[in-house]
Amino acid sequence: MNFDLLQKAANQARGLAIDAIHDRASGHLGLPLGCAEIGAVLYGDLLNVNPSEPRWLNRDRFILSGGHGSMFLYSWLHLAGYGLTLDDVKAFRTKGAITPGHPEYNCAPGVECTTGPLGQGIANAVGFAISAKHAAARFNTAEHTIFNQSIFCLAGDGCIQEGIAREAAAIAGVLKLDNLILIYDSNDITLDAPLHKSQTEDVAAVFTALGWDAVTIDGHDMAAVADTIRCARLETNGRPKLIIAKTTIGKGVPEVEGTTKGHGEGGAQFWEQAHAAWGIPAGERYYVSEDVRSYFCGVKAKREAAYTEWSETYQAWCAANPDLAAELASGIVACEQGVCPKESGKAIPFFSPDFADATRSAGSVAINALAKAEPYLLTTSADLYSSNKNYISGGGDYSAETPACRNFWFGIREHAMAAICNGIAYDRIFRVSAGTFCVFVDYMRAAIRVAALSELPVTYILTHDSVAVGEDGPTHQPIETYSGLRIIPNLDVIRPADPEETAGAWIAAMERNDGPTALILTRQKVDTLNSIPAETRREGVLKGAYIARKEKGELTTIIMATGSELSLALQAAEQLGDGVRVVSMPSFFRFDKQSAEYRESILPASCKKRISIEAGITALWWKYLGSEGKAIGIDQFGFSAPGDLVLKELGMTVESILEAAK
């Protein structure tokens, strides 16, 4: 490793960062300057990657958890030859650029995940590490090793302080993810103040107690950084690795370095003085010397040679293990393209007409049927497998000793669970679900939002979906939760009414490759709606809404419902008579995507007399009800009592529909 040339590269990476931030008068300067030596060691030597094939299966993953320091990542991706051009660097933070303010998945090659909310990247890295361990256990053979990558994550003080980081670190320790290397950019400065105003704990001691190895180094000493990372990669002792790199925020700009001012763009105005100190020729901007470019071209060639060697091993593995190769390919296709609805539909058998149970129980049947047909399907739980019923029977429990198993126990750590699932989904090898009570999904909301933004096909199993939870009271009765989820762009929220709609919901979730799906399921038993053909119920979910009861004669009234309230709508319609249509609307998201012709066929504009019923707040129903409609819902918190009584007292009854129809 040529440390002199790498130091030159580090200073030129600093120059790229300060120039881009100065041109925008916007951005975070501190991390790109403070961690430049770390970037030089990783991208200039130690990362096992191939910039010409940025999605190589066995690449090391690098996650920048402190996404505000995005110019660190963009500078090094440019130097390392990822196809991110100097013009892309210059376009930093401009409309349409592949170099947005915070790294976004699928924008620039080499960006592994979307980071911005602090701490999320640490949990994503845990997900990547789990995916790597699971892939190695499932696909490596005695003759061929095709998965042995390391997962690197660079995080700062803000990431470490977020509660999600502690949750994720605890899970990593329990699962003994020794392929995970977390580099902590410890500069003792947060955005508002010196670190001592908000943090006094011994981070090394905390992580050691969680089952990690921890070491502290000078983050500007390249030899120390390189030696420590090499040792961390080689040490397979069942303990994740924490490297605490002591750095100076904004290093190289005396006016801001080591202060809170390093968190902003203010130091960029001193770019000329900084350039001179870094050896960048006077008057040059976005400067990279020929010897640095030549060095990285040589590194890229070595990486391509290593990739070629791996490819030969991979081809030999495919030839020797055609069944495993087909299984791996099926998982990648399922992540990249989604599962054909016809195929997943065949996997889930139709339910018996006398099936009488909760939709969570129907969901259990569905996920287990899919798991038999789709070996890449994994599932996780926040200590609620027995309640959510999303456990894969026969799938075994994942642990360090059984890494090929498919059920993951994350304890009462919903936020980390959701972000870890994002990490698994980013890896694009396995499909994953996460289970908890519906009301607790707010603990997961930040990670769900990122999944929707990043178009990750994660499935959330959210049970105990209404005030029918009963005696547990308003703390566990999610009256606002469905609507709160529905307003997240690109999140498909499906609240099925019966077993066949639940099957349809799972088919819809597996079909998606461009975003997450939330399945809202009951704890209480629901009616199986045998008056509607099973195929109609399943296919109707895929369209978001369908006619559950066709009116006879002239249409006078439309009753819309989701979930357990659909049976109430059907009962009321029978009493109201011939001109009443009942529409099941399990997914607003899907219905809104249908053609204008289809939507008009379900909710014709000529029919103004419309009623909605759902055991939740009414606000989002008005776009379907119109000014003359009537919403039946629950716009207040519930109370502790038997579920049937709570539903009745809060108006979830046939009588409420009949009254509204008058």
ZAMARGU-4260 file (C-alpha; in steps of 0.2 Angstrom, whole numbers, plus 5000, padded with zeros to 4 digits):
<rodrens>
0) 5000/5000/5000 | 5008/5017/4994 | 5003/5028/5009 | 5011/5043/5002 | 5001/5042/4986
5) 4985/5038/4996 | 4988/5053/5007 | 4989/5063/4991 | 4972/5055/4986 | 4965/5059/5002
10) 4969/5077/5001 | 4962/5078/4983 | 4946/5069/4989 | 4945/5083/5002 | 4947/5095/4987
15) 4933/5088/4977 | 4921/5089/4993 | 4925/5107/4997 | 4923/5112/4979 | 4906/5104/4977
20) 4900/5110/4993 | 4906/5128/4989 | 4898/5128/4972 | 4881/5123/4980 | 4883/5134/4996
25) 4875/5119/5004 | 4881/5102/5011 | 4891/5094/5025 | 4910/5097/5025 | 4915/5089/5041
30) 4915/5071/5038 | 4922/5071/5020 | 4937/5080/5027 | 4938/5071/5043 | 4937/5054/5036
35) 4948/5056/5020 | 4961/5044/5026 | 4949/5031/5030 | 4941/5033/5013 | 4959/5032/5005
40) 4963/5015/5014 | 4946/5007/5009 | 4943/5013/4991 | 4962/5014/4988 | 4966/4996/4993
45) 4956/4986/5005 | 4938/4985/4999 | 4935/4969/4989 | 4924/4977/4975 | 4923/4978/4956
50) 4918/4996/4951 | 4915/4989/4933 | 4902/4977/4941 | 4895/4987/4956 | 4882/4974/4960
55) 4894/4959/4960 | 4886/4946/4972 | 4902/4944/4983 | 4907/4962/4984 | 4911/4970/5001
60) 4897/4982/5005 | 4901/4999/5011 | 4887/5009/5020 | 4889/5027/5024 | 4877/5028/5039
65) 4881/5047/5041 | 4873/5051/5024 | 4875/5070/5027 | 4893/5067/5023 | 4888/5061/5005
70) 4902/5070/4997 | 4914/5058/5005 | 4906/5044/4996 | 4904/5053/4979 | 4922/5058/4979
75) 4929/5040/4982 | 4917/5032/4970 | 4923/5044/4957 | 4941/5041/4961 | 4939/5022/4962
80) 4931/5022/4944 | 4913/5018/4948 | 4907/5028/4933 | 4903/5042/4943 | 4910/5056/4933
85) 4918/5073/4937 | 4903/5081/4930 | 4892/5071/4942 | 4902/5077/4956 | 4900/5095/4950
90) 4881/5092/4949 | 4881/5088/4968 | 4864/5093/4975 | 4856/5099/4959 | 4840/5093/4951
95) 4841/5076/4942 | 4859/5073/4948 | 4865/5056/4953 | 4874/5064/4968 | 4859/5070/4979
100) 4861/5078/4996 | 4860/5062/5005 | 4865/5045/4996 | 4850/5037/4988 | 4849/5019/4982
105) 4848/5016/4963 | 4855/5034/4960 | 4874/5031/4958 | 4883/5015/4956 | 4892/5010/4972
110) 4878/5017/4983 | 4872/5002/4993 | 4857/5010/5002 | 4848/5026/5005 | 4855/5035/5021
115) 4850/5051/5029 | 4840/5047/5045 | 4854/5044/5057 | 4857/5026/5064 | 4848/5018/5050
120) 4863/5014/5040 | 4870/5004/5055 | 4855/4994/5055 | 4855/4992/5036 | 4873/4985/5038
125) 4867/4972/5051 | 4854/4967/5038 | 4868/4966/5024 | 4878/4955/5036 | 4864/4944/5040
130) 4860/4942/5021 | 4879/4938/5018 | 4879/4925/5032 | 4863/4917/5027 | 4869/4916/5008
135) 4885/4908/5013 | 4877/4895/5023 | 4864/4891/5010 | 4875/4892/4994 | 4893/4889/4998
140) 4900/4871/4997 | 4915/4862/5002 | 4922/4864/4985 | 4917/4881/4981 | 4915/4897/4991
145) 4905/4910/4982 | 4900/4921/4997 | 4913/4927/5009 | 4911/4946/5009 | 4914/4959/5023
150) 4901/4972/5027 | 4908/4990/5031 | 4899/5004/5039 | 4905/5022/5043 | 4895/5030/5056
155) 4897/5046/5067 | 4892/5052/5084 | 4874/5056/5079 | 4872/5038/5072 | 4879/5030/5088
160) 4867/5041/5099 | 4851/5035/5090 | 4842/5022/5099 | 4841/5011/5083 | 4860/5009/5083
165) 4859/5001/5100 | 4845/4990/5095 | 4854/4985/5079 | 4871/4982/5088 | 4863/4971/5101
170) 4855/4960/5087 | 4872/4959/5078 | 4880/4954/5095 | 4867/4940/5098 | 4869/4934/5080
175) 4888/4934/5081 | 4890/4944/5064 | 4909/4944/5063 | 4908/4949/5045 | 4902/4966/5051
180) 4915/4980/5053 | 4908/4997/5060 | 4920/5011/5059 | 4915/5025/5071 | 4920/5042/5066
185) 4923/5049/5083 | 4926/5067/5082 | 4918/5073/5098 | 4907/5086/5089 | 4888/5085/5086
190) 4879/5098/5076 | 4875/5110/5090 | 4888/5107/5103 | 4903/5097/5109 | 4899/5079/5112
195) 4901/5080/5131 | 4885/5090/5132 | 4875/5075/5127 | 4886/5059/5128 | 4897/5052/5143
200) 4896/5034/5140 | 4911/5023/5136 | 4906/5017/5118 | 4919/5004/5117 | 4913/4997/5134
205) 4895/4997/5128 | 4898/4988/5112 | 4910/4976/5121 | 4895/4972/5133 | 4884/4969/5117
210) 4896/4955/5111 | 4907/4966/5100 | 4926/4968/5099 | 4931/4986/5100 | 4947/4995/5097
215) 4952/5014/5096 | 4964/5021/5083 | 4970/5038/5076 | 4958/5039/5061 | 4971/5050/5052
220) 4985/5037/5053 | 4983/5027/5037 | 4995/5013/5043 | 4984/5011/5059 | 4968/5011/5049
225) 4974/4999/5037 | 4981/4987/5049 | 4966/4987/5060 | 4954/4984/5046 | 4965/4970/5040
230) 4964/4962/5057 | 4946/4965/5059 | 4942/4956/5042 | 4953/4941/5046 | 4946/4939/5064
235) 4932/4926/5063 | 4928/4925/5082 | 4909/4927/5082 | 4910/4945/5087 | 4906/4960/5076
240) 4920/4973/5075 | 4919/4991/5081 | 4934/5002/5076 | 4933/5019/5085 | 4943/5031/5073
245) 4947/5047/5082 | 4946/5061/5069 | 4945/5080/5068 | 4929/5086/5060 | 4933/5097/5045
250) 4951/5093/5045 | 4962/5105/5034 | 4951/5120/5036 | 4957/5129/5052 | 4943/5141/5053
255) 4930/5127/5057 | 4940/5111/5061 | 4936/5103/5077 | 4921/5114/5080 | 4902/5113/5077
260) 4905/5124/5062 | 4912/5109/5053 | 4894/5102/5052 | 4889/5114/5039 | 4895/5122/5023
265) 4903/5137/5031 | 4921/5131/5029 | 4919/5129/5010 | 4923/5148/5008 | 4941/5145/5013
270) 4943/5133/4999 | 4958/5142/4992 | 4968/5141/5008 | 4963/5123/5010 | 4968/5119/4993
275) 4986/5126/4996 | 4988/5116/5012 | 4983/5100/5003 | 4995/5103/4989 | 4982/5106/4975
280) 4989/5118/4962 | 4983/5136/4963 | 4968/5140/4953 | 4963/5122/4951 | 4946/5116/4956
285) 4939/5098/4956 | 4958/5093/4954 | 4964/5075/4953 | 4982/5073/4948 | 4988/5061/4935
290) 4998/5050/4947 | 4982/5048/4958 | 4972/5043/4943 | 4985/5031/4937 | 4986/5023/4955
295) 4967/5020/4955 | 4967/5013/4937 | 4980/5000/4944 | 4969/4996/4959 | 4954/4994/4947
300) 4963/4982/4936 | 4968/4972/4952 | 4950/4972/4957 | 4944/4966/4940 | 4957/4952/4940
305) 4950/4946/4957 | 4932/4947/4951 | 4937/4937/4936 | 4944/4923/4947 | 4928/4923/4957
310) 4918/4922/4942 | 4927/4906/4937 | 4924/4899/4954 | 4905/4904/4952 | 4904/4896/4935
315) 4911/4880/4942 | 4899/4881/4956 | 4884/4883/4945 | 4890/4868/4934 | 4892/4857/4950
320) 4876/4863/4959 | 4863/4867/4946 | 4849/4866/4960 | 4857/4878/4971 | 4861/4889/4956
325) 4843/4889/4951 | 4838/4893/4969 | 4849/4908/4970 | 4844/4914/4953 | 4825/4913/4958
330) 4829/4924/4974 | 4837/4937/4963 | 4823/4937/4951 | 4810/4938/4965 | 4819/4953/4972
335) 4822/4962/4955 | 4806/4958/4946 | 4794/4952/4959 | 4784/4935/4959 | 4772/4932/4945
340) 4754/4933/4953 | 4749/4917/4945 | 4764/4907/4952 | 4761/4914/4970 | 4743/4911/4968
345) 4746/4893/4964 | 4757/4891/4979 | 4743/4896/4991 | 4728/4884/4991 | 4710/4890/4991
350) 4703/4890/5009 | 4689/4879/5014 | 4672/4888/5014 | 4670/4884/5032 | 4687/4891/5037
355) 4682/4902/5052 | 4697/4911/5060 | 4706/4928/5060 | 4715/4935/5045 | 4731/4933/5054
360) 4728/4914/5054 | 4725/4915/5036 | 4741/4924/5034 | 4750/4910/5042 | 4743/4898/5030
365) 4748/4909/5016 | 4766/4913/5021 | 4769/4894/5025 | 4762/4889/5008 | 4773/4903/4999
370) 4789/4898/5009 | 4787/4880/5003 | 4787/4886/4985 | 4799/4901/4987 | 4815/4896/4997
375) 4821/4913/4997 | 4807/4919/5008 | 4813/4924/5025 | 4803/4931/5040 | 4807/4941/5056
380) 4797/4946/5072 | 4798/4958/5086 | 4795/4944/5099 | 4777/4941/5092 | 4778/4925/5081
385) 4765/4918/5092 | 4753/4933/5089 | 4757/4938/5071 | 4758/4920/5065 | 4771/4923/5052
390) 4783/4909/5058 | 4789/4898/5044 | 4786/4880/5050 | 4801/4869/5047 | 4811/4884/5043
395) 4822/4884/5058 | 4828/4898/5069 | 4843/4908/5063 | 4858/4909/5074 | 4877/4909/5072
400) 4876/4890/5074 | 4861/4888/5061 | 4864/4902/5049 | 4854/4893/5035 | 4838/4894/5045
405) 4824/4906/5039 | 4816/4913/5055 | 4824/4928/5064 | 4820/4932/5082 | 4824/4951/5085
410) 4817/4953/5102 | 4807/4969/5106 | 4816/4980/5094 | 4804/4985/5080 | 4814/5000/5073
415) 4830/4990/5071 | 4820/4975/5064 | 4812/4986/5050 | 4829/4994/5045 | 4838/4977/5046
420) 4825/4970/5034 | 4829/4985/5023 | 4847/4979/5023 | 4842/4962/5018 | 4831/4969/5004
425) 4844/4980/4998 | 4855/4965/4995 | 4843/4958/4982 | 4845/4940/4986 | 4831/4936/4999
430) 4813/4942/5001 | 4809/4946/5019 | 4794/4950/5030 | 4793/4958/5047 | 4779/4956/5060
435) 4773/4966/5075 | 4756/4973/5082 | 4748/4986/5071 | 4749/4999/5084 | 4768/4997/5086
440) 4772/5000/5068 | 4775/5018/5073 | 4791/5012/5080 | 4796/5006/5063 | 4789/5021/5053
445) 4806/5029/5049 | 4813/5013/5042 | 4796/5010/5032 | 4797/5027/5025 | 4815/5024/5019
450) 4809/5007/5012 | 4796/5016/5002 | 4808/5029/4996 | 4821/5016/4991 | 4808/5004/4982
455) 4812/4989/4993 | 4800/4974/4993 | 4798/4972/5011 | 4782/4965/5018 | 4775/4970/5035
460) 4763/4959/5045 | 4754/4970/5056 | 4740/4961/5067 | 4728/4966/5080 | 4721/4979/5068
465) 4707/4988/5077 | 4698/4992/5093 | 4692/4974/5092 | 4708/4971/5102 | 4697/4976/5116
470) 4703/4974/5134 | 4720/4980/5131 | 4713/4997/5128 | 4717/5012/5118 | 4736/5010/5119
475) 4734/4994/5109 | 4719/5000/5098 | 4726/5007/5081 | 4712/5018/5076 | 4724/5030/5066
480) 4737/5018/5060 | 4730/5012/5043 | 4728/5030/5038 | 4745/5035/5045 | 4753/5022/5034
485) 4742/5025/5019 | 4749/5043/5017 | 4767/5036/5015 | 4770/5037/4996 | 4774/5020/4988
490) 4768/5010/5003 | 4754/4998/4998 | 4743/4996/5014 | 4731/4981/5012 | 4718/4977/5024
495) 4710/4961/5019 | 4692/4956/5024 | 4693/4937/5025 | 4705/4922/5021 | 4704/4923/5002
500) 4707/4942/5002 | 4722/4938/5014 | 4729/4926/5001 | 4727/4940/4988 | 4736/4952/4999
505) 4751/4940/5000 | 4750/4938/4982 | 4750/4956/4979 | 4765/4958/4991 | 4775/4945/4982
510) 4771/4953/4966 | 4779/4970/4970 | 4797/4973/4966 | 4796/4992/4968 | 4791/4995/4986
515) 4785/4988/5003 | 4768/4981/5007 | 4759/4982/5024 | 4747/4968/5028 | 4734/4974/5041
520) 4727/4958/5049 | 4714/4954/5063 | 4716/4945/5079 | 4698/4941/5080 | 4689/4929/5069
525) 4681/4935/5054 | 4667/4928/5042 | 4673/4919/5027 | 4663/4928/5013 | 4657/4913/5003
530) 4644/4924/4994 | 4659/4931/4984 | 4669/4919/4973 | 4686/4915/4980 | 4695/4920/4963
535) 4685/4937/4964 | 4691/4940/4981 | 4710/4936/4977 | 4710/4946/4960 | 4700/4960/4968
540) 4714/4963/4980 | 4727/4965/4966 | 4716/4979/4959 | 4714/4987/4976 | 4695/4987/4975
545) 4681/4977/4968 | 4662/4974/4968 | 4658/4962/4982 | 4640/4963/4980 | 4632/4969/4963
550) 4616/4979/4965 | 4600/4973/4956 | 4592/4985/4945 | 4596/5004/4946 | 4611/5008/4957
555) 4606/5020/4971 | 4619/5017/4985 | 4637/5012/4987 | 4644/5005/5003 | 4663/5004/5004
560) 4672/4994/5017 | 4689/4986/5022 | 4694/4972/5033 | 4682/4965/5046 | 4669/4978/5042
565) 4666/4971/5025 | 4655/4958/5032 | 4645/4972/5041 | 4643/4981/5024 | 4636/4965/5015
570) 4624/4962/5029 | 4617/4980/5029 | 4616/4979/5010 | 4605/4964/5011 | 4593/4973/5022
575) 4593/4989/5012 | 4588/4980/4996 | 4591/4979/4977 | 4600/4995/4972 | 4614/4994/4984
580) 4632/4990/4979 | 4645/4984/4991 | 4663/4988/4986 | 4678/4980/4995 | 4693/4992/4996
585) 4707/4983/5004 | 4721/4994/4995 | 4718/5012/4992 | 4736/5012/4984 | 4732/4999/4971
590) 4714/5006/4967 | 4721/5023/4964 | 4733/5016/4951 | 4720/5008/4941 | 4714/5015/4925
595) 4700/5029/4925 | 4689/5017/4916 | 4691/5003/4930 | 4689/5016/4944 | 4673/5022/4936
600) 4666/5005/4934 | 4668/5002/4953 | 4663/5019/4959 | 4653/5027/4945 | 4652/5046/4947
605) 4633/5046/4944 | 4630/5038/4961 | 4632/5051/4974 | 4625/5041/4989 | 4640/5033/4996
610) 4644/5026/5013 | 4661/5020/5020 | 4664/5010/5035 | 4681/5006/5043 | 4686/5004/5061
615) 4698/5019/5060 | 4699/5037/5057 | 4688/5044/5043 | 4699/5057/5035 | 4706/5048/5020
620) 4689/5041/5014 | 4682/5058/5008 | 4691/5057/4991 | 4680/5042/4988 | 4664/5048/4997
625) 4662/5065/4989 | 4653/5079/4997 | 4637/5070/4999 | 4644/5054/5006 | 4644/5048/5024
630) 4659/5041/5033 | 4657/5028/5047 | 4673/5027/5057 | 4682/5030/5074 | 4689/5047/5076
635) 4693/5045/5094 | 4703/5034/5105 | 4694/5018/5111 | 4693/5011/5128 | 4696/4995/5138
640) 4682/4982/5137 | 4678/4966/5127 | 4681/4969/5109 | 4663/4966/5104 | 4657/4979/5116
645) 4670/4992/5110 | 4665/4989/5092 | 4647/4992/5096 | 4649/5007/5107 | 4660/5015/5093
650) 4648/5012/5079 | 4655/4998/5070 | 4638/4990/5067 | 4626/4985/5054 | 4614/4998/5062
655) 4626/5012/5059 | 4626/5008/5041 | 4607/5007/5040 | 4606/5024/5049 | 4618/5032/5037
660) 4609/5025/5022 | 4593/5035/5028
</rodrens>
